[in-house]
Amino acid sequence: LFAIYHQITTFDKDATISKILESKPIKAILMEKLDEVPYDTLTEAVPAASESYISLYNSNGSFDISMCTDKNSATCWQEDAEGNGIGETLTFKFSEPETISAISILNGKQSSEKSFVENARARTMIVKVGNKLYLMNLEDIKDKQTFKLTTPIETTEIRFLILSAYPGNVWEDLAISEVEFYKETLQGEEVE
């Protein structure tokens, strides 16, 4: 399945959603949603670094992108741009090439049901894995959502571009609690 979206050749901090939308259309592959992570065939690939153009900081602590990979669903990344996060990018880098097969997202601020609905949540994102673009459609649910790539891709970097959001009923700031990347388990490799 393919969805027509606009040219996205690079995700850099100077790229705005309006610049992206002015470009010519290309195809992004619609990601298949899985019911759960098949842990018997996949193991987690942990990024070495992550970055976001704008993150929210406040007196209660940081909402930095590193919160997306800290294994704590009570913490989250929150953007601090105008609006509800549309056009924001998140980048995750691996220290060495990883062959990625699936991606899981804990969308929104997961610390409580109240926080989840108060803050904006990602609805649609373009995910750049290697030289392929994927379209990720997220449900507005407080559960882990796992998506399978059509074919495993070796890469050192994965980037997300937020295209649309579910609005928060109090705050515009968009939150994502956890992002996990999975690679296929090698024959004979122990799964933790």
Wavefront OBJ file of the C-alpha trace (Angstrom):
o trace
v 0.000 0.000 0.000
v 1.232 3.435 -0.857
v 0.208 6.887 0.245
v 1.147 9.966 -1.735
v 2.999 12.513 0.342
v 5.241 15.416 -0.471
v 8.948 15.342 -1.254
v 11.017 14.810 1.882
v 14.637 14.434 0.910
v 16.146 15.563 4.195
v 14.869 16.240 7.662
v 16.963 19.070 9.010
v 16.266 21.656 11.656
v 15.757 24.332 8.998
v 13.124 22.322 7.122
v 9.659 23.594 7.912
v 6.427 21.792 7.190
v 5.546 24.494 4.638
v 8.829 23.873 2.754
v 8.117 20.155 2.732
v 4.533 20.621 1.560
v 5.657 22.887 -1.327
v 7.784 20.093 -2.800
v 6.684 17.587 -5.447
v 4.815 14.421 -4.349
v 6.539 11.087 -3.730
v 5.384 7.781 -2.283
v 5.732 6.683 1.314
v 5.118 3.044 2.215
v 2.284 2.509 4.690
v 3.634 0.628 7.719
v 1.803 -2.533 8.797
v 0.652 -2.421 12.405
v 1.339 -5.568 14.463
v -0.754 -6.735 17.404
v 2.423 -7.173 19.482
v 6.191 -7.369 19.162
v 7.198 -10.907 18.097
v 9.929 -11.203 20.748
v 10.745 -14.735 19.610
v 12.121 -13.350 16.317
v 13.094 -9.752 17.215
v 15.495 -8.154 19.711
v 15.789 -4.493 20.589
v 18.356 -2.257 18.874
v 19.199 0.612 21.254
v 20.144 4.003 19.788
v 23.410 5.579 20.951
v 22.181 9.149 20.464
v 19.018 11.098 19.733
v 18.124 14.670 18.843
v 15.136 16.891 18.335
v 15.067 20.436 17.030
v 12.934 21.780 19.882
v 12.196 20.137 23.239
v 10.319 21.576 26.192
v 12.224 22.268 29.406
v 10.560 23.442 32.580
v 11.186 23.736 36.309
v 9.928 20.174 36.838
v 12.676 18.718 34.674
v 13.530 17.973 31.092
v 11.320 16.676 28.330
v 14.357 15.961 26.145
v 14.255 13.363 23.358
v 16.474 11.059 25.442
v 13.331 10.408 27.530
v 11.976 8.413 24.543
v 14.601 5.695 25.039
v 14.942 5.611 28.841
v 12.610 2.584 29.356
v 10.386 4.679 31.624
v 6.872 5.267 30.300
v 6.292 7.963 32.945
v 8.828 10.231 31.184
v 8.453 11.673 27.692
v 9.760 13.953 24.976
v 7.664 17.078 24.526
v 8.159 19.654 21.821
v 8.022 23.349 22.605
v 7.234 24.893 19.225
v 4.205 26.898 18.176
v 1.205 24.644 17.658
v 0.820 20.953 18.359
v 4.076 19.511 17.004
v 3.295 19.323 13.292
v 6.561 19.625 11.377
v 8.774 18.644 14.314
v 11.445 15.978 13.783
v 12.995 13.353 16.030
v 16.255 11.624 15.080
v 17.707 8.445 16.588
v 21.263 7.338 15.773
v 22.930 3.959 16.253
v 26.670 3.640 16.982
v 26.952 1.000 14.251
v 24.616 -0.121 11.442
v 21.549 -2.024 12.647
v 19.124 -3.962 10.452
v 15.766 -2.656 11.645
v 12.596 -4.724 11.149
v 10.035 -3.037 13.429
v 9.411 0.117 15.469
v 7.245 0.528 18.588
v 5.817 3.805 19.899
v 4.248 4.679 23.241
v 2.428 7.767 22.034
v 1.541 10.754 24.214
v 2.374 11.513 27.822
v 1.875 8.107 29.436
v 2.398 9.105 33.098
v -1.382 9.123 33.683
v -4.651 8.954 31.767
v -5.180 12.638 32.590
v -1.761 13.646 31.189
v -2.372 11.511 28.097
v -5.514 13.430 27.069
v -4.247 16.837 28.223
v -1.250 16.838 25.832
v -1.222 16.457 22.041
v -0.261 13.063 20.570
v 1.207 12.114 17.194
v -1.368 10.942 14.666
v 0.629 10.537 11.448
v 4.400 10.521 10.968
v 6.773 9.996 8.083
v 9.590 7.670 9.183
v 12.848 7.713 7.224
v 14.772 4.438 7.606
v 17.853 4.300 5.388
v 16.704 5.708 2.050
v 13.062 4.562 2.425
v 10.124 6.627 3.618
v 7.323 5.010 5.592
v 3.968 6.383 6.677
v 3.055 5.565 10.297
v -0.614 6.010 11.280
v -0.979 5.951 15.056
v -4.201 5.264 16.897
v -5.170 7.564 19.755
v -4.653 4.880 22.405
v -2.571 4.610 25.573
v -0.906 1.338 24.489
v 2.312 0.386 22.728
v 1.865 0.394 18.952
v 4.292 -1.674 16.874
v 4.850 -1.285 13.141
v 6.682 -3.615 10.782
v 8.876 -2.426 7.927
v 8.079 -4.107 4.610
v 11.653 -5.407 4.534
v 14.454 -5.120 7.138
v 16.717 -2.115 6.446
v 20.303 -1.592 7.590
v 20.811 1.958 8.868
v 22.633 4.085 11.423
v 19.836 6.658 11.699
v 16.041 6.805 11.863
v 14.121 10.060 11.585
v 10.496 10.874 12.296
v 8.570 13.856 10.923
v 5.237 14.625 12.591
v 2.579 15.306 9.931
v -0.569 15.440 12.058
v -1.573 15.253 15.715
v -4.433 14.429 18.034
v -5.074 17.641 20.003
v -4.606 17.794 23.748
v -7.619 19.055 25.671
v -5.397 21.394 27.753
v -1.924 21.740 26.175
v -0.728 22.046 22.577
v 2.665 20.461 23.378
v 2.944 17.073 21.666
v 4.442 14.221 23.716
v 5.920 10.806 22.907
v 6.868 8.590 25.860
v 8.895 5.750 24.315
v 10.307 4.701 20.948
v 11.795 1.216 20.489
v 13.565 -0.253 17.481
v 13.754 -3.975 16.739
v 16.112 -6.085 14.649
v 15.737 -9.710 13.671
v 17.237 -12.196 16.112
v 20.165 -14.063 14.564
v 20.091 -17.855 14.488
v 21.401 -19.105 17.844
v 21.313 -15.622 19.470
v 19.796 -15.550 22.954
v 16.734 -13.362 23.398
v 16.601 -11.486 26.732
l 1 2 3 4 5 6 7 8 9 10 11 12 13 14 15 16 17 18 19 20 21 22 23 24 25 26 27 28 29 30 31 32 33 34 35 36 37 38 39 40 41 42 43 44 45 46 47 48 49 50 51 52 53 54 55 56 57 58 59 60 61 62 63 64 65 66 67 68 69 70 71 72 73 74 75 76 77 78 79 80 81 82 83 84 85 86 87 88 89 90 91 92 93 94 95 96 97 98 99 100 101 102 103 104 105 106 107 108 109 110 111 112 113 114 115 116 117 118 119 120 121 122 123 124 125 126 127 128 129 130 131 132 133 134 135 136 137 138 139 140 141 142 143 144 145 146 147 148 149 150 151 152 153 154 155 156 157 158 159 160 161 162 163 164 165 166 167 168 169 170 171 172 173 174 175 176 177 178 179 180 181 182 183 184 185 186 187 188 189 190 191 192
